Amino acid sequence: MKVTKPINMRLIDIQQNVPIQINQLLQHKKSGWFKIIDTSHSKVGLDFCIPLEHPEYDEKLQNELSNLDIEDNICLKLQSMNKRNTLWIVKEIIQ
């Protein structure tokens, strides 16, 4: 599946129990709404919902995402979870 280049984003909202499809099953996970703030990105200003909890995240990644607060800026690489590139999870946090 497709992996993005690093994207600068800002966490603008956190929601509990967002439905996420994982291996053909619908699960409810904590998710964040992120705005692309990277001015060189073609989708600058758009908001995306990205899971903050996911079974594919390792413990370190899960902890870093769980400790984010609203208005935190973060640089992420995202991995597409479908062929249409409409579902994304965090692949890596870029320091």
PADRENDO-418418 format. One record per residue: chain; x negated, y, z negated of N, C-alpha, C in turn; residue number from 1; residue in three letters. Coordinates in steps of 0.2 Angstrom, whole numbers, plus 5000, padded with zeros to 4 digits. Each point is the difference from the previous one (the first is absolute). Layout:
N
- A/X/Y/Z/X/Y/Z/X/Y/Z/NUM/ALA
...
This chain:
95
- A/4996/4994/5000/5004/5006/5000/4996/5006/5000/1/MET
- A/5002/5006/5002/4997/5006/5001/4998/5003/4993/2/LYS
- A/4994/5003/5000/4997/5003/4994/4999/5007/5002/3/VAL
- A/5002/5005/4997/4999/5007/5001/4992/5002/4999/4/THR
- A/4998/5006/5002/4994/5003/4998/5002/5004/4993/5/LYS
- A/4996/5002/4996/5001/5003/4994/5005/5006/5001/6/PRO
- A/5005/5001/4996/5005/5005/5001/5001/5004/4993/7/ILE
- A/4999/5007/5000/5001/5004/4994/5007/5001/4999/8/ASN
- A/5002/4998/4994/5008/5000/4998/5001/5003/4993/9/MET
- A/5006/5002/4999/5002/5003/4993/5006/4996/4998/10/ARG
- A/5000/4997/4994/5005/4997/4997/5005/5005/4998/11/LEU
- A/5006/4999/5003/5006/5006/4998/5005/4997/4996/12/ILE
- A/5001/4993/5000/5005/4997/4996/4999/4993/4998/13/ASP
- A/5002/4998/4995/5000/4993/4998/5007/4997/4999/14/ILE
- A/5001/4994/5003/5007/4997/4999/4999/4993/4997/15/GLN
- A/5004/4998/4996/5000/4993/4997/5005/4996/5005/16/GLN
- A/4999/4993/5000/5005/4996/5003/5001/5001/5007/17/ASN
- A/4995/5002/5004/5001/5001/5007/5000/4993/5004/18/VAL
- A/5006/4999/5004/5000/4993/5003/4994/5000/5006/19/PRO
- A/4996/4994/4999/4994/4999/5005/5001/4993/5002/20/ILE
- A/4999/4999/5006/5000/4993/5003/4993/4997/4999/21/GLN
- A/5000/4995/4997/4993/4996/4999/5001/4993/5002/22/ILE
- A/4997/4997/5005/5001/4994/5002/5007/4997/5001/23/ASN
- A/5004/5004/5004/5007/4999/5001/5004/5001/4994/24/GLN
- A/4998/5002/4995/5004/5001/4994/5000/5007/4998/25/LEU
- A/5006/5002/4998/5001/5007/4997/4998/5000/4993/26/LEU
- A/4995/5004/4998/4998/5001/4993/5001/5008/4999/27/GLN
- A/5000/5002/4993/5001/5007/4998/4993/5001/4997/28/HIS
- A/4997/5005/5002/4993/5002/4997/5000/5008/5000/29/LYS
- A/4995/5002/4995/4999/5007/4999/4996/5003/5007/30/LYS
- A/5003/5005/5002/4997/5003/5006/4999/5008/5000/31/SER
- A/4996/5002/5004/4999/5007/5000/5001/5004/5007/32/GLY
- A/5002/5006/4999/5001/5004/5006/4994/5004/5001/33/TRP
- A/4996/4999/5006/4994/5004/5001/5001/5004/5006/34/PHE
- A/4997/5006/5000/5000/5005/5005/4993/5000/5003/35/LYS
- A/5000/5000/5007/4993/5000/5003/4998/5007/5000/36/ILE
- A/4994/5002/4997/4998/5007/4999/4994/5001/5004/37/ILE
- A/4997/4994/5004/4995/5001/5004/5002/5004/5006/38/ASP
- A/4997/5006/5001/5002/5005/5005/4998/4997/5007/39/THR
- A/4995/4995/5001/4998/4998/5006/5004/4994/5002/40/SER
- A/5005/4997/4996/5004/4995/5001/5006/5002/5005/41/HIS
- A/5002/4995/5004/5005/5002/5005/5007/5000/4996/42/SER
- A/5001/4997/4994/5006/5000/4997/5000/5004/4993/43/LYS
- A/4995/5005/5000/4999/5005/4994/5007/5003/4998/44/VAL
- A/5002/5000/4994/5006/5002/4997/5005/4995/4999/45/GLY
- A/5000/4994/5004/5005/4995/4999/4999/4996/4993/46/LEU
- A/5006/4998/4998/5000/4996/4994/5001/4992/5001/47/ASP
- A/4996/4996/4996/5001/4993/5001/5001/4997/4993/48/PHE
- A/5004/4994/5000/5001/4997/4994/4995/4994/5000/49/CYS
- A/4996/4999/4995/4995/4995/5000/5000/4996/4993/50/ILE
- A/5000/4994/5000/5000/4996/4994/4994/5002/4995/51/PRO
- A/5002/5001/4994/4995/5001/4995/4998/4993/4997/52/LEU
- A/5005/4995/5001/4999/4994/4997/5001/4995/5006/53/GLU
- A/4996/4995/5001/5001/4995/5005/4996/4994/4999/54/HIS
- A/5002/4994/5001/4996/4994/4999/4994/4999/5003/55/PRO
- A/4999/5004/5006/4993/5000/5003/4995/5004/4998/56/GLU
- A/5002/5005/4995/4995/5004/4997/4996/4996/4994/57/TYR
- A/4993/5001/5000/4996/4997/4995/5001/5004/4994/58/ASP
- A/4998/4998/4994/5001/5003/4994/4997/5007/4999/59/GLU
- A/4995/5001/5003/4996/5007/5000/5005/5005/5004/60/LYS
- A/5002/4998/5006/5004/5004/5004/5006/5002/4997/61/LEU
- A/5004/4995/4997/5006/5000/4997/4999/5005/4994/62/GLN
- A/4995/5000/4996/4999/5004/4994/4999/5007/5003/63/ASN
- A/4996/5001/5005/4999/5007/5002/5007/5003/5003/64/GLU
- A/5004/4997/5003/5006/5002/5003/5005/5001/4994/65/LEU
- A/5000/4996/4995/5004/5001/4995/4999/5006/4995/66/SER
- A/4994/5002/5001/4998/5006/4996/5000/5007/5003/67/ASN
- A/5003/5000/5006/5001/5006/5004/5006/5004/4997/68/LEU
- A/4999/5007/5000/5005/5004/4998/5003/5004/5006/69/ASP
- A/5006/5003/4999/5002/5004/5006/4996/5006/5000/70/ILE
- A/4999/5002/5007/4995/5005/5002/4993/4998/5000/71/GLU
- A/4998/4994/4999/4993/4997/5001/4999/5000/5007/72/ASP
- A/4994/5002/5002/4998/4999/5007/4995/4994/5000/73/ASN
- A/5001/4996/5006/4996/4994/5000/4999/4998/5007/74/ILE
- A/4994/4997/5002/4999/4998/5007/5001/4992/5000/75/CYS
- A/5004/4998/5005/5002/4993/5000/4999/4998/5007/76/LEU
- A/4998/4993/5001/5001/4996/5006/5006/4996/4999/77/LYS
- A/5004/5000/5005/5006/4996/4999/5000/4994/5005/78/LEU
- A/5004/4995/4999/5000/4994/5004/5008/4999/5002/79/GLN
- A/5001/5000/5006/5007/4998/5003/5002/4993/4998/80/SER
- A/5006/5000/4998/5003/4993/4998/5005/4997/5005/81/MET
- A/5001/5004/5006/5004/4997/5005/4997/5003/5007/82/ASN
- A/5003/4997/5005/4998/5001/5007/5002/5007/5002/83/LYS
- A/5005/5003/4998/5002/5007/5001/4997/5005/4997/84/ARG
- A/4995/4998/4995/4997/5005/4996/5004/5005/4996/85/ASN
- A/5005/4997/4997/5005/5004/4996/5000/4999/4993/86/THR
- A/4996/4994/4998/4999/4998/4993/4993/5000/4998/87/LEU
- A/4998/5004/4995/4993/5000/4998/4998/4999/4993/88/TRP
- A/4994/4997/4999/4998/4999/4993/4993/5003/5000/89/ILE
- A/4997/5001/4994/4994/5003/4999/4995/4995/5001/90/VAL
- A/4995/5001/5004/4995/4995/5002/4994/5002/4995/91/LYS
- A/4998/5007/4999/4994/5002/4997/5001/5007/4998/92/GLU
- A/4998/5002/4994/4999/5007/4997/4993/5002/5002/93/ILE
- A/5000/5006/5003/4993/5002/5002/4998/5006/4995/94/ILE
- A/4994/4999/4997/4998/5004/4995/4996/5006/5003/95/GLN
